[in-house]
């Protein structure tokens, strides 16, 4: 993975945790079977740890919105809006 982010989707107080990943391998964006395998692997990894066991929603994003000055600060608010649209 190039990057990952945890965002909350839904109304405050009732948000669902969503992990979003930005793959290094661009083929994962086009290959649905590979993307499905990746999400299943992430879900299995998360299930093995108490802190992440409750996270069941994983999404793949083509290019995270980041602060152009640093190319590192992820705009999680924008990702949360994107994730909400994907989950409708």
C-alpha positions in Angstrom: 0.0 0.0 0.0 1.1 3.5 -0.7 -1.1 5.0 2.0 -4.0 4.2 4.3 -6.4 6.2 6.4 -9.1 5.5 9.0 -12.2 7.7 8.6 -15.6 7.9 10.2 -18.7 7.7 8.1 -22.1 8.6 9.3 -23.6 11.1 11.8 -21.5 12.1 14.8 -22.0 9.7 17.6 -23.0 6.9 15.2 -20.1 6.8 12.8 -18.8 3.6 11.3 -15.0 3.1 11.1 -13.8 2.8 7.5 -10.2 2.0 6.4 -9.3 3.3 3.0 -6.2 2.2 1.2 -4.4 3.7 -1.8 -2.6 0.9 -3.6 0.9 1.2 -5.0 0.0 -1.3 -7.7 -2.4 0.5 -10.0 -3.7 -2.8 -11.4 -5.7 -3.2 -8.2 -7.9 -0.4 -9.3 -8.8 -2.2 -12.5 -8.7 -5.8 -11.4 -11.8 -6.5 -9.4 -10.7 -9.9 -8.3 -7.4 -8.6 -7.0 -9.1 -5.8 -5.2 -11.5 -8.2 -3.6 -8.6 -10.4 -2.4 -6.8 -7.3 -1.0 -9.9 -6.3 1.0 -10.4 -9.8 2.3 -6.7 -9.9 3.4 -7.1 -6.6 5.2 -10.3 -7.7 6.9 -8.5 -10.9 8.1 -5.6 -8.9 9.4 -7.9 -6.6 11.2 -9.9 -9.4 12.7 -6.8 -10.8 14.4 -6.3 -7.7 16.7 -8.7 -6.5 19.3 -8.2 -2.8 18.4 -9.2 -3.4 14.7 -11.5 -6.4 15.0 -14.6 -4.2 14.8 -13.6 -2.6 11.5 -15.3 -4.5 8.6 -15.4 -1.8 5.9 -12.4 -1.4 3.7 -12.3 0.6 0.5 -9.7 1.1 -2.2 -9.1 4.7 -3.4 -7.1 5.6 -6.6 -5.3 8.7 -5.2 -5.7 10.2 -1.7 -6.4 13.9 -1.5 -3.3 15.3 0.1 -1.8 18.7 1.0 0.3 19.5 -2.1 2.9 21.3 -0.1 3.9 18.1 1.7 2.2 15.3 -0.3 1.8 13.6 3.1 -1.0 15.2 5.0 -4.1 13.3 4.0 -7.3 15.2 3.9 -9.4 12.7 5.8 -12.5 14.9 5.7 -12.6 14.6 1.9 -11.9 10.9 2.1 -14.8 10.5 4.5 -17.2 12.2 2.0 -15.9 10.0 -0.8 -16.3 6.9 1.4 -19.9 7.9 2.3 -20.7 8.1 -1.4 -19.2 4.7 -2.1 -21.2 3.1 0.7 -24.6 4.5 -0.3 
